[in-house]
Amino acid sequence: MAPSTKDSRREAAVHFTQYLCATNKVSSGSPSISREDLKKIFTEEYQPYYNVQCLELKTLIHTLTMAGFLVKHTSNGNPCVTFKWNRVEQAALTNGHLPEKPPSRLTKPKPRLIVSQRYTQIRENQDRPDGITDEKCDLCKVILSPHTAQEHKETEIHTLRVAYRTKKKSFDDTKHFLSVQMCDKDSAEEPLIGDLKKSCRVGSKYDLNLLVTNLFDDKEIFIEKILQLMPNKDIKLENIEAETLLPGKPKTVGIQAQFSARGAIIFPLIFKMLPSGSALPKYYLKEIYFLTQSELMDQLAPSEPFRPSMGPVVKVQDAPIIPGKPAEFTQASELKETLAIFKRPFEIPPVLLRFLNNGFKEHANMSPAEKKNLQTIRAMLPQGNSADALTPDNYAQLLELLLFIEEHQMSRDIHYYDMHDAVLFKDPMGLWLEVPGLVDKRPSLLINDVLHVSFCEDQGKRKYEGHVHQIQGSQVLLGLNDAFFNKYSNQKLEIQFNINRRALKNMHIALYLISCNKAQHLLFPSLKTKPLCQPPLRPWFNRAIEKNPEQQAAVRNVVHNSSQNSPYLIFGPPGTGKTVTLVETILQLWKPPSNQTRILVCTPSNSAADEITSRILRVIYDHNLVPATRVKDHIFRMCAYSRPWNLMPKIIQDAEITNHDLRGGVVTFPRKEVIMTYDIVIVHSHVHPDWFLHSFLLITLPTSSWMRLGRLWRQRP
């Protein structure tokens, strides 16, 4: 685990104190030193040599005090500070040797945000494109008077600066006149072509050469001068004399740069030239980008160039697919699927797929039957503020249609991450693929997800199915056919990602069960007046709820069954206390050691399930609801195959309440009878709700989705 900022500062304080002792700035006979001398030693002697970044002058004395090396004074007005010499000796800092160079974690510079100058214009200047007021010119940085303002407007340099700011494309007419390349003066590397970018370090000197070449085959270009549109005190351009450029013959222009601060600097140059045969001068623009930053910022650079969004149409070529090798799990699941409905594919019907690809619009080749089907489907979709948008009769049918539409869009969007000219690398375990953005879940992959791999040279004539076996950071281990493994030798590949339909399939199954079991009354409950038994609640486990009437009301309503066998909805944006309310409700319903309450908690993500489990465990330990050794008899955190043991929070690992086989490090699924012995089951999946007395379902939706669903709900009769 990386050390915290507090630990790093303490380590830096120890290092600086050792330096003071070794140089006899303080000693056992003279443990006091003035504040001014201490700061002077730090800035002039210690910091220039050791360059410790996590120790700052303004917090130096505070850091030494918090590390325990300085005696706390009751007044900051004391001109001296005194070292606790017994503490210094305990830390073994009096050996008389100068400290060695500190580790890199103490000398790494703090990352800072770098913003290009083009985005930092003062908004008030946008009303004055020429940057001129009665007193000054903001573009040229000169003082003006009312009498000289008009004269300044007509100067060449000001006109060019206004054009650069407001009509940059006006310089495109001359972009084929010259070629400007850049290279280090004494470097043998090839010069930069295209965008001229140079990564620099603060304080380092750079001697660069610009190679200016005439691109005409039969014309000479007379270069009159080079103008600096945005002069910079850290950049010096070599003075050149007017010169004629012959076709294809380069001219060298020197640039010296030494930057005093970090930042992103644009250095635009204007070449004023007169091509042969032209009566009017032409202006050629070239921008040079200097990025003055630390090594850390270089390491954080993009791993690949930015790709714009896809167009409206994505073409995926069909081809024969050679099956791959699914991931094998060493432990068989004892939890069996008893319904045949789980084996249905629930794929998008071909007719609906054609309608989706055509944007639900009619076209000339449609048959009368297809036009009728299209009209029926379009009539199902909500139109404006229709009062009957969502009803018990159309609930399952409408949401099934919306699921198909969502799947169609997901199938298109996943191809944004398709990779071209990719290369796999081999190791004893198999073939690995580096997926940029995988750590940020762009795309999101799980164990046994399927990718399609094809050789670029085959032009999509054959695809190989690759199953995800392992995920390590941004790398995935693929299970491919043996024929592919034997054929592959670092050829370029096309990688096509596919969506995981597991969640969509589960939602289709839920809609099917609602229709078959006629459970619409749960989703569209009617109000029934019935006296409710309201036993008093136990004292609040989370004391913060005492100050929140809304959370108290929600907990009471769920515990007292105010919704009368209908779902009780708690919804709101992130940070409004939904999880706090849920955990409090679970603990109020759970009354150990009796085993009469069975609670199921389903979450949309593993992180949500782990968070709820962790909070429940903390309350159990804080209030001693059950002995720590008996927690695993009451609570069960059921994980999926894709959730390894090493990713579980430590509090859950210590409680040993998951379905991981610690001997083999794999996930096992117990029988239904075993699951039903637990009081509380938390799962990122679905378990049959009839096995439990109380079920909690967490749903994560964007705010816009909540608004749409809420509008549909309110519009029902």
Secondary structure, DSSP 8 states (H G I E B T S, - for coil): ----HHHHHHHHHHHHHHHHHHTTSS-SS--EEEHHHHHHHIIIIIHHHH--SS--GGGHHHHHHHTT-B---S-TT-SEEEB-HHHHHHTT--SS-------HHHHS--------GGG---GGGGG-TT-B-SSEETTTTEE--TTTHHHHHTSHHHHHHHHHHH-GGGGGGGTTTEEEEEEETT--S--B-SSEEEEE-TT-EEEEEEEEEE--SS--EEEEEEEESS--TTEEE-----EEE-BT-EEEEEEEEE-SS-EEEEEEEEEEEEETT-SS-EEEEEEEEEEE--HHHHHTS-SS-------S--------EE-------SS--S-----GGGG------HHHHHHHHTTT---TT--HHHHHHHHHHHHHS--TT-TTSS-TTTHHHHHHHHHHHHHHHHHHHGGGG-EEEE--EEETTEEEEE-TTTTTTSS---TT-EEEEEEGGGTTS-EEEEEEEEEETTEEEEE--HHHHHH-SS--EEEEE----HHHHHHHHHHHHHHHTT-HHHHS----------------SSGGGGG-HHHHHHHHHHHTTTTSSS------STTSSHHHHHHHHHHHH--TT-----EEEE-SSHHHHHHHHHHHHHHHHHHTSS-GGGGGGTEEEE--TT--GGGS-HHHHHHT-BSEETTTTEE----HHHHTT-SEEEESS---GGG-SEEEE-----HHHHHHHHHHHHT--
